[in-house]
Amino acid sequence: MPNDSTASKTPNEAWHIYIVKCCDGSYYTGITTDLERRIDEHNNSPLGARYTRSRRPVTLHYHESSRNRSEALKRELAIKKLPRKKKHALKCHVVITEPA
């Protein structure tokens, strides 16, 4: 589960699903409302995920946007289930999903 303090976020704020590549070549997938801050946390702060703290530095490999947290969580789970080759094949771009 993402370590993101987002209880006070507005419902219309965009959510970002992201994959970072760790220095050991592994991938980490998460969600956030502030992508730049979250990447900085993964690299420089104890607020970064435990997984990435021992694999610094991380670099942004892929990201897409979603209009709400629910859709972002569903997409995060789908990406986490992808095999490594498919994660590697994802290209960094922005996709905004429409609410159902």
C-alpha positions as CSV (number, residue, x, y, z in Angstrom):
1,M,0.0,0.0,0.0
2,P,1.4,3.4,-0.9
3,N,2.8,5.5,2.0
4,D,1.1,8.7,0.9
5,S,-0.6,11.1,3.3
6,T,-3.6,12.0,1.1
7,A,-6.5,12.3,3.4
8,S,-6.9,16.0,2.8
9,K,-6.7,15.9,-1.0
10,T,-9.6,17.2,-3.0
11,P,-11.6,14.7,-5.1
12,N,-10.8,16.5,-8.4
13,E,-7.0,16.3,-7.9
14,A,-5.2,14.1,-10.4
15,W,-3.5,10.9,-9.1
16,H,-0.4,9.5,-10.7
17,I,0.6,5.9,-11.1
18,Y,4.3,5.5,-11.5
19,I,7.1,3.0,-11.9
20,V,10.6,3.9,-10.7
21,K,13.7,1.9,-11.6
22,C,16.0,1.2,-8.7
23,C,19.8,1.2,-8.9
24,D,19.8,-2.6,-8.8
25,G,17.5,-2.7,-11.9
26,S,14.4,-3.7,-10.1
27,Y,11.1,-1.8,-10.4
28,Y,8.8,-0.3,-7.8
29,T,5.2,0.8,-8.6
30,G,3.2,3.3,-6.6
31,I,0.6,6.1,-6.6
32,T,0.7,9.7,-5.5
33,T,-0.9,13.1,-6.0
34,D,2.5,14.8,-6.3
35,L,4.9,12.9,-8.5
36,E,7.9,15.1,-8.1
37,R,7.7,15.1,-4.3
38,R,7.2,11.3,-4.2
39,I,10.3,10.6,-6.4
40,D,12.3,13.0,-4.1
41,E,11.0,11.1,-1.1
42,H,12.1,7.8,-2.6
43,N,15.6,9.2,-3.2
44,N,16.2,11.4,-0.2
45,S,13.8,10.9,2.7
46,P,12.8,8.2,5.2
47,L,9.3,8.7,3.8
48,G,10.3,6.7,0.7
49,A,9.1,3.1,0.5
50,R,11.2,0.6,2.5
51,Y,11.8,-1.2,-0.7
52,T,13.4,1.8,-2.5
53,R,15.3,3.1,0.6
54,S,17.9,0.3,0.2
55,R,18.0,0.6,-3.7
56,R,18.7,4.3,-4.2
57,P,18.9,6.2,-6.4
58,V,15.7,5.6,-8.2
59,T,14.7,7.1,-11.6
60,L,11.3,7.6,-13.0
61,H,10.6,4.9,-15.6
62,Y,6.9,5.4,-16.3
63,H,3.9,7.4,-15.2
64,E,0.3,8.0,-16.1
65,S,-2.5,10.0,-14.5
66,S,-5.9,9.1,-13.2
67,R,-8.7,11.3,-12.1
68,N,-9.4,9.6,-8.8
69,R,-7.7,7.4,-6.2
70,S,-9.9,4.3,-6.8
71,E,-8.9,4.1,-10.5
72,A,-5.3,4.8,-9.6
73,L,-5.2,1.9,-7.1
74,K,-6.8,-0.4,-9.7
75,R,-4.3,0.5,-12.3
76,E,-1.4,0.2,-9.8
77,L,-2.5,-3.3,-9.0
78,A,-2.8,-4.2,-12.7
79,I,0.8,-2.9,-13.3
80,K,2.2,-4.8,-10.3
81,K,0.8,-8.0,-11.8
82,L,2.6,-7.4,-15.1
83,P,5.7,-9.5,-15.8
84,R,9.0,-7.6,-15.7
85,K,9.4,-7.5,-19.5
86,K,6.0,-5.7,-19.9
87,K,7.0,-3.2,-17.2
88,H,10.2,-2.6,-19.0
89,A,8.4,-2.1,-22.3
90,L,6.1,0.6,-20.9
91,K,7.2,4.0,-22.1
92,C,6.9,7.2,-20.0
93,H,3.8,9.1,-21.1
94,V,0.8,10.7,-19.6
95,V,-2.6,8.9,-19.8
96,I,-5.7,10.4,-18.1
97,T,-8.4,7.9,-17.5
98,E,-12.0,9.0,-17.6
99,P,-14.2,8.2,-14.7
100,A,-16.8,5.5,-15.3
